[in-house]
Every structure is written in structure tokens, then in C-alpha cells.
Amino acid sequence: MSSSTDNTNQQMNKTIRKDVDKIVDKYDIEDICAQCDAASNKTITYCRCWKSKKFPFCDGSHNAWNKETGDNVGPLVITKKQ
């Protein structure tokens, strides 16, 4: 039995910024508020499924993933109160 295990099939992130040890995105709260102000519906959505072509923003890719796998992942939704 090998002492090392290949965990690549268990990785959630299979394509995004694989050249770094850990992906960390930082946002200033004022920048997020400005994005919400600029959005027509005052809502910003961030990807949590690692499938979005617009990462770190959600593009709805989780819908196909959930249908394919039976998972229930969805985005982080940030809304500015009016």
C-alpha cells in the first residue's frame, strides 16, 4: 500500500489559479458597497462552487453542477439595503 494518496479527484477547485498554494481574495467593504451601488439590483454574488468562468463572481455554474451531482451549493449573495 502506498503511503501517499492522490487526492486530485476530491479537489473542489480543479482549474482556478492552481499555481498558488491557497487562493485568498480580499475585498474592502467600501468597494463591495460601490459594486452594489453600480449593480442594477444592488446585489453582488460570489462563487462558492469553484465552477464559475467569472470567478470570484458567480455565473450560475452551480446550477448545472447541482443537477449533475445532486449537490446543493450556491453563491454568497451580498445585498445593500436601500
N, CA, C and O atoms as CSV, one atom per row, in Angstrom:
chain,resi,resn,atom,element,x,y,z
A,1,MET,N,N,0.846,-1.184,0.000
A,1,MET,CA,C,0.000,0.000,0.000
A,1,MET,C,C,0.882,1.235,0.000
A,1,MET,O,O,1.847,1.310,0.760
A,2,SER,N,N,0.560,2.198,-0.842
A,2,SER,CA,C,1.337,3.426,-0.929
A,2,SER,C,C,1.032,4.338,0.245
A,2,SER,O,O,-0.106,4.413,0.708
A,3,SER,N,N,2.062,5.035,0.726
A,3,SER,CA,C,1.866,5.943,1.852
A,3,SER,C,C,1.305,7.285,1.422
A,3,SER,O,O,0.779,8.031,2.248
A,4,SER,N,N,1.410,7.600,0.140
A,4,SER,CA,C,0.844,8.865,-0.335
A,4,SER,C,C,-0.477,8.577,-1.038
A,4,SER,O,O,-0.646,7.535,-1.671
A,5,THR,N,N,-1.402,9.509,-0.917
A,5,THR,CA,C,-2.717,9.357,-1.519
A,5,THR,C,C,-2.926,10.445,-2.551
A,5,THR,O,O,-2.607,11.607,-2.303
A,6,ASP,N,N,-3.457,10.082,-3.702
A,6,ASP,CA,C,-3.776,11.064,-4.734
A,6,ASP,C,C,-5.165,11.611,-4.459
A,6,ASP,O,O,-6.162,10.913,-4.643
A,7,ASN,N,N,-5.228,12.869,-4.015
A,7,ASN,CA,C,-6.499,13.494,-3.669
A,7,ASN,C,C,-7.025,14.417,-4.764
A,7,ASN,O,O,-7.964,15.174,-4.519
A,8,THR,N,N,-6.448,14.374,-5.961
A,8,THR,CA,C,-6.859,15.319,-7.001
A,8,THR,C,C,-8.319,15.121,-7.395
A,8,THR,O,O,-8.980,16.094,-7.760
A,9,ASN,N,N,-8.846,13.904,-7.336
A,9,ASN,CA,C,-10.252,13.680,-7.682
A,9,ASN,C,C,-11.183,14.239,-6.629
A,9,ASN,O,O,-12.364,14.442,-6.908
A,10,GLN,N,N,-10.690,14.494,-5.425
A,10,GLN,CA,C,-11.507,15.020,-4.343
A,10,GLN,C,C,-11.447,16.541,-4.268
A,10,GLN,O,O,-12.177,17.145,-3.483
A,11,GLN,N,N,-10.602,17.161,-5.059
A,11,GLN,CA,C,-10.467,18.613,-5.026
A,11,GLN,C,C,-11.704,19.286,-5.606
A,11,GLN,O,O,-12.208,18.891,-6.657
A,12,MET,N,N,-12.185,20.312,-4.900
A,12,MET,CA,C,-13.309,21.093,-5.415
A,12,MET,C,C,-12.840,22.005,-6.543
A,12,MET,O,O,-13.488,22.099,-7.586
A,13,ASN,N,N,-11.713,22.673,-6.327
A,13,ASN,CA,C,-11.165,23.582,-7.322
A,13,ASN,C,C,-10.272,22.800,-8.263
A,13,ASN,O,O,-9.199,22.341,-7.872
A,14,LYS,N,N,-10.708,22.648,-9.499
A,14,LYS,CA,C,-9.922,21.877,-10.459
A,14,LYS,C,C,-9.215,22.753,-11.490
A,14,LYS,O,O,-8.363,22.258,-12.227
A,15,THR,N,N,-9.556,24.073,-11.561
A,15,THR,CA,C,-8.988,24.893,-12.634
A,15,THR,C,C,-8.549,26.292,-12.233
A,15,THR,O,O,-7.735,26.883,-12.942
A,16,ILE,N,N,-9.033,26.841,-11.159
A,16,ILE,CA,C,-8.827,28.259,-10.857
A,16,ILE,C,C,-7.538,28.488,-10.080
A,16,ILE,O,O,-7.357,27.961,-8.983
A,17,ARG,N,N,-6.647,29.282,-10.665
A,17,ARG,CA,C,-5.383,29.716,-10.048
A,17,ARG,C,C,-4.652,28.571,-9.334
A,17,ARG,O,O,-4.302,28.689,-8.160
A,18,LYS,N,N,-4.431,27.496,-10.030
A,18,LYS,CA,C,-3.763,26.315,-9.464
A,18,LYS,C,C,-2.273,26.551,-9.224
A,18,LYS,O,O,-1.603,25.693,-8.648
A,19,ASP,N,N,-1.746,27.686,-9.651
A,19,ASP,CA,C,-0.327,27.982,-9.485
A,19,ASP,C,C,0.014,28.542,-8.105
A,19,ASP,O,O,1.184,28.794,-7.817
A,20,VAL,N,N,-0.996,28.743,-7.244
A,20,VAL,CA,C,-0.752,29.257,-5.896
A,20,VAL,C,C,-1.153,28.211,-4.861
A,20,VAL,O,O,-2.011,27.367,-5.118
A,21,ASP,N,N,-0.521,28.277,-3.686
A,21,ASP,CA,C,-0.798,27.302,-2.633
A,21,ASP,C,C,-2.207,27.419,-2.070
A,21,ASP,O,O,-2.850,26.411,-1.775
A,22,LYS,N,N,-2.689,28.656,-1.922
A,22,LYS,CA,C,-4.026,28.882,-1.366
A,22,LYS,C,C,-4.587,30.156,-1.978
A,22,LYS,O,O,-3.915,31.187,-2.018
A,23,ILE,N,N,-5.812,30.077,-2.450
A,23,ILE,CA,C,-6.458,31.246,-3.026
A,23,ILE,C,C,-7.123,32.038,-1.908
A,23,ILE,O,O,-7.963,31.524,-1.169
A,24,VAL,N,N,-6.730,33.289,-1.806
A,24,VAL,CA,C,-7.332,34.203,-0.837
A,24,VAL,C,C,-7.675,35.481,-1.585
A,24,VAL,O,O,-6.807,36.107,-2.192
A,25,ASP,N,N,-8.931,35.859,-1.539
A,25,ASP,CA,C,-9.364,37.110,-2.143
A,25,ASP,C,C,-9.812,38.034,-1.025
A,25,ASP,O,O,-10.610,37.649,-0.170
A,26,LYS,N,N,-9.290,39.261,-1.036
A,26,LYS,CA,C,-9.665,40.254,-0.036
A,26,LYS,C,C,-10.391,41.393,-0.724
A,26,LYS,O,O,-9.991,41.843,-1.797
A,27,TYR,N,N,-11.456,41.851,-0.099
A,27,TYR,CA,C,-12.226,42.964,-0.630
A,27,TYR,C,C,-12.485,43.963,0.481
A,27,TYR,O,O,-12.806,43.589,1.609
A,28,ASP,N,N,-12.344,45.220,0.154
A,28,ASP,CA,C,-12.685,46.283,1.086
A,28,ASP,C,C,-14.203,46.441,1.083
A,28,ASP,O,O,-14.827,46.441,0.022
A,29,ILE,N,N,-14.788,46.574,2.245
A,29,ILE,CA,C,-16.247,46.673,2.346
A,29,ILE,C,C,-16.782,47.858,1.538
A,29,ILE,O,O,-17.880,47.786,0.986
A,30,GLU,N,N,-16.025,48.929,1.469
A,30,GLU,CA,C,-16.463,50.088,0.677
A,30,GLU,C,C,-16.496,49.760,-0.813
A,30,GLU,O,O,-17.362,50.247,-1.540
A,31,ASP,N,N,-15.556,48.938,-1.264
A,31,ASP,CA,C,-15.562,48.524,-2.668
A,31,ASP,C,C,-16.780,47.655,-2.969
A,31,ASP,O,O,-17.391,47.778,-4.031
A,32,ILE,N,N,-17.126,46.786,-2.037
A,32,ILE,CA,C,-18.307,45.938,-2.221
A,32,ILE,C,C,-19.562,46.810,-2.265
A,32,ILE,O,O,-20.448,46.586,-3.089
A,33,CYS,N,N,-19.636,47.804,-1.377
A,33,CYS,CA,C,-20.778,48.724,-1.389
A,33,CYS,C,C,-20.867,49.457,-2.722
A,33,CYS,O,O,-21.957,49.637,-3.266
A,34,ALA,N,N,-19.714,49.881,-3.249
A,34,ALA,CA,C,-19.698,50.566,-4.543
A,34,ALA,C,C,-20.166,49.636,-5.654
A,34,ALA,O,O,-20.885,50.066,-6.556
A,35,GLN,N,N,-19.768,48.362,-5.600
A,35,GLN,CA,C,-20.226,47.396,-6.599
A,35,GLN,C,C,-21.734,47.205,-6.504
A,35,GLN,O,O,-22.422,47.112,-7.520
A,36,CYS,N,N,-22.244,47.147,-5.271
A,36,CYS,CA,C,-23.691,47.013,-5.085
A,36,CYS,C,C,-24.418,48.235,-5.633
A,36,CYS,O,O,-25.477,48.104,-6.246
A,37,ASP,N,N,-23.854,49.425,-5.416
A,37,ASP,CA,C,-24.459,50.651,-5.937
A,37,ASP,C,C,-24.492,50.628,-7.467
A,37,ASP,O,O,-25.450,51.100,-8.079
A,38,ALA,N,N,-23.454,50.084,-8.070
A,38,ALA,CA,C,-23.354,50.053,-9.526
A,38,ALA,C,C,-24.251,48.974,-10.140
A,38,ALA,O,O,-24.662,49.082,-11.295
A,39,ALA,N,N,-24.548,47.936,-9.358
A,39,ALA,CA,C,-25.391,46.853,-9.864
A,39,ALA,C,C,-26.840,47.312,-9.940
A,39,ALA,O,O,-27.317,48.031,-9.062
A,40,SER,N,N,-27.529,46.901,-10.979
A,40,SER,CA,C,-28.907,47.348,-11.163
A,40,SER,C,C,-29.832,46.856,-10.055
A,40,SER,O,O,-30.806,47.530,-9.721
A,41,ASN,N,N,-29.539,45.688,-9.482
A,41,ASN,CA,C,-30.405,45.160,-8.431
A,41,ASN,C,C,-29.779,45.270,-7.043
A,41,ASN,O,O,-30.294,44.696,-6.083
A,42,LYS,N,N,-28.670,46.006,-6.931
A,42,LYS,CA,C,-27.984,46.240,-5.651
A,42,LYS,C,C,-27.487,44.945,-5.009
A,42,LYS,O,O,-27.331,44.879,-3.789
A,43,THR,N,N,-27.239,43.913,-5.823
A,43,THR,CA,C,-26.796,42.615,-5.319
A,43,THR,C,C,-25.527,42.171,-6.041
A,43,THR,O,O,-25.416,42.300,-7.260
A,44,ILE,N,N,-24.574,41.648,-5.275
A,44,ILE,CA,C,-23.351,41.056,-5.813
A,44,ILE,C,C,-23.323,39.598,-5.370
A,44,ILE,O,O,-23.626,39.300,-4.214
A,45,THR,N,N,-22.966,38.692,-6.263
A,45,THR,CA,C,-22.899,37.272,-5.906
A,45,THR,C,C,-21.491,36.751,-6.121
A,45,THR,O,O,-20.885,36.974,-7.170
A,46,TYR,N,N,-20.979,36.059,-5.122
A,46,TYR,CA,C,-19.650,35.455,-5.172
A,46,TYR,C,C,-19.779,33.940,-5.279
A,46,TYR,O,O,-20.620,33.326,-4.622
A,47,CYS,N,N,-18.933,33.352,-6.117
A,47,CYS,CA,C,-18.941,31.914,-6.359
A,47,CYS,C,C,-18.449,31.136,-5.141
A,47,CYS,O,O,-17.484,31.534,-4.487
A,48,ARG,N,N,-19.118,30.028,-4.843
A,48,ARG,CA,C,-18.655,29.105,-3.811
A,48,ARG,C,C,-18.502,27.690,-4.354
A,48,ARG,O,O,-18.143,26.783,-3.604
A,49,CYS,N,N,-18.767,27.483,-5.644
A,49,CYS,CA,C,-18.685,26.132,-6.209
A,49,CYS,C,C,-17.400,25.887,-6.988
A,49,CYS,O,O,-17.122,24.752,-7.373
A,50,TRP,N,N,-16.623,26.916,-7.225
A,50,TRP,CA,C,-15.365,26.851,-7.979
A,50,TRP,C,C,-15.572,26.538,-9.455
A,50,TRP,O,O,-14.607,26.184,-10.133
A,51,LYS,N,N,-16.771,26.652,-9.973
A,51,LYS,CA,C,-17.042,26.320,-11.374
A,51,LYS,C,C,-17.223,27.558,-12.254
A,51,LYS,O,O,-17.250,27.441,-13.480
A,52,SER,N,N,-17.349,28.738,-11.648
A,52,SER,CA,C,-17.663,29.961,-12.387
A,52,SER,C,C,-16.548,30.370,-13.343
A,52,SER,O,O,-15.366,30.324,-12.999
A,53,LYS,N,N,-16.939,30.765,-14.530
A,53,LYS,CA,C,-15.993,31.314,-15.504
A,53,LYS,C,C,-15.676,32.771,-15.174
A,53,LYS,O,O,-14.762,33.354,-15.758
A,54,LYS,N,N,-16.426,33.362,-14.241
A,54,LYS,CA,C,-16.210,34.750,-13.814
A,54,LYS,C,C,-15.636,34.806,-12.394
A,54,LYS,O,O,-15.705,35.850,-11.746
A,55,PHE,N,N,-15.073,33.701,-11.905
A,55,PHE,CA,C,-14.570,33.630,-10.532
A,55,PHE,C,C,-13.717,34.854,-10.196
A,55,PHE,O,O,-12.864,35.234,-10.998
A,56,PRO,N,N,-13.919,35.476,-9.045
A,56,PRO,CA,C,-14.639,35.010,-7.869
A,56,PRO,C,C,-16.135,35.321,-7.884
A,56,PRO,O,O,-16.825,35.069,-6.896
A,57,PHE,N,N,-16.645,35.867,-8.995
A,57,PHE,CA,C,-18.064,36.163,-9.061
A,57,PHE,C,C,-18.832,34.972,-9.610
A,57,PHE,O,O,-18.302,34.194,-10.403
A,58,CYS,N,N,-20.064,34.834,-9.190
A,58,CYS,CA,C,-20.917,33.726,-9.617
A,58,CYS,C,C,-21.445,33.971,-11.015
A,58,CYS,O,O,-21.838,35.087,-11.354
A,59,ASP,N,N,-21.453,32.914,-11.833
A,59,ASP,CA,C,-22.077,32.992,-13.153
A,59,ASP,C,C,-23.208,31.972,-13.297
A,59,ASP,O,O,-23.714,31.752,-14.397
A,60,GLY,N,N,-23.599,31.352,-12.182
A,60,GLY,CA,C,-24.687,30.381,-12.203
A,60,GLY,C,C,-24.258,28.964,-12.510
A,60,GLY,O,O,-25.106,28.081,-12.637
A,61,SER,N,N,-22.948,28.720,-12.634
A,61,SER,CA,C,-22.453,27.379,-12.963
A,61,SER,C,C,-22.856,26.332,-11.932
A,61,SER,O,O,-22.907,25.143,-12.245
A,62,HIS,N,N,-23.140,26.760,-10.715
A,62,HIS,CA,C,-23.530,25.808,-9.668
A,62,HIS,C,C,-24.838,25.093,-10.016
A,62,HIS,O,O,-25.076,23.983,-9.540
A,63,ASN,N,N,-25.683,25.713,-10.835
A,63,ASN,CA,C,-26.957,25.073,-11.196
A,63,ASN,C,C,-26.725,23.764,-11.946
A,63,ASN,O,O,-27.340,22.747,-11.625
A,64,ALA,N,N,-25.845,23.786,-12.938
A,64,ALA,CA,C,-25.534,22.568,-13.696
A,64,ALA,C,C,-24.808,21.563,-12.806
A,64,ALA,O,O,-25.073,20.363,-12.871
A,65,TRP,N,N,-23.890,22.058,-11.974
A,65,TRP,CA,C,-23.156,21.185,-11.049
A,65,TRP,C,C,-24.129,20.475,-10.109
A,65,TRP,O,O,-24.035,19.263,-9.915
A,66,ASN,N,N,-25.056,21.222,-9.530
A,66,ASN,CA,C,-26.018,20.633,-8.603
A,66,ASN,C,C,-26.894,19.592,-9.287
A,66,ASN,O,O,-27.174,18.539,-8.714
A,67,LYS,N,N,-27.325,19.883,-10.510
A,67,LYS,CA,C,-28.153,18.935,-11.251
A,67,LYS,C,C,-27.371,17.665,-11.567
A,67,LYS,O,O,-27.901,16.557,-11.474
A,68,GLU,N,N,-26.105,17.838,-11.943
A,68,GLU,CA,C,-25.245,16.703,-12.320
A,68,GLU,C,C,-24.884,15.824,-11.126
A,68,GLU,O,O,-24.828,14.600,-11.245
A,69,THR,N,N,-24.639,16.451,-9.976
A,69,THR,CA,C,-24.083,15.713,-8.838
A,69,THR,C,C,-25.054,15.498,-7.680
A,69,THR,O,O,-24.785,14.689,-6.792
A,70,GLY,N,N,-26.177,16.211,-7.681
A,70,GLY,CA,C,-27.088,16.137,-6.544
A,70,GLY,C,C,-26.641,17.018,-5.385
A,70,GLY,O,O,-27.213,16.953,-4.297
A,71,ASP,N,N,-25.615,17.845,-5.616
A,71,ASP,CA,C,-25.121,18.755,-4.591
A,71,ASP,C,C,-26.123,19.898,-4.410
A,71,ASP,O,O,-27.094,19.990,-5.160
A,72,ASN,N,N,-25.897,20.760,-3.432
A,72,ASN,CA,C,-26.814,21.874,-3.196
A,72,ASN,C,C,-26.083,23.194,-2.972
A,72,ASN,O,O,-26.587,24.078,-2.279
A,73,VAL,N,N,-24.902,23.326,-3.556
A,73,VAL,CA,C,-24.090,24.523,-3.364
A,73,VAL,C,C,-24.694,25.707,-4.122
A,73,VAL,O,O,-25.284,25.547,-5.190
A,74,GLY,N,N,-24.531,26.885,-3.548
A,74,GLY,CA,C,-24.994,28.122,-4.168
A,74,GLY,C,C,-24.034,29.244,-3.851
A,74,GLY,O,O,-23.054,29.033,-3.137
A,75,PRO,N,N,-24.294,30.439,-4.368
A,75,PRO,CA,C,-23.368,31.554,-4.189
A,75,PRO,C,C,-23.520,32.238,-2.837
A,75,PRO,O,O,-24.492,32.021,-2.113
A,76,LEU,N,N,-22.535,33.067,-2.519
A,76,LEU,CA,C,-22.641,34.025,-1.426
A,76,LEU,C,C,-23.255,35.269,-2.046
A,76,LEU,O,O,-22.693,35.838,-2.982
A,77,VAL,N,N,-24.397,35.694,-1.538
A,77,VAL,CA,C,-25.110,36.850,-2.079
A,77,VAL,C,C,-24.999,37.998,-1.093
A,77,VAL,O,O,-25.350,37.861,0.079
A,78,ILE,N,N,-24.507,39.134,-1.579
A,78,ILE,CA,C,-24.383,40.333,-0.756
A,78,ILE,C,C,-25.306,41.386,-1.356
A,78,ILE,O,O,-25.220,41.714,-2.539
A,79,THR,N,N,-26.190,41.905,-0.511
A,79,THR,CA,C,-27.166,42.900,-0.939
A,79,THR,C,C,-27.042,44.133,-0.071
A,79,THR,O,O,-26.912,44.038,1.149
A,80,LYS,N,N,-27.083,45.278,-0.702
A,80,LYS,CA,C,-27.054,46.538,0.033
A,80,LYS,C,C,-28.485,46.975,0.331
A,80,LYS,O,O,-29.315,47.067,-0.574
A,81,LYS,N,N,-28.767,47.243,1.603
A,81,LYS,CA,C,-30.101,47.705,1.980
A,81,LYS,C,C,-30.363,49.060,1.346
A,81,LYS,O,O,-29.464,49.890,1.205
A,82,GLN,N,N,-31.606,49.258,0.972
A,82,GLN,CA,C,-31.975,50.510,0.317
A,82,GLN,C,C,-32.562,51.487,1.304
A,82,GLN,O,O,-32.930,52.599,0.926
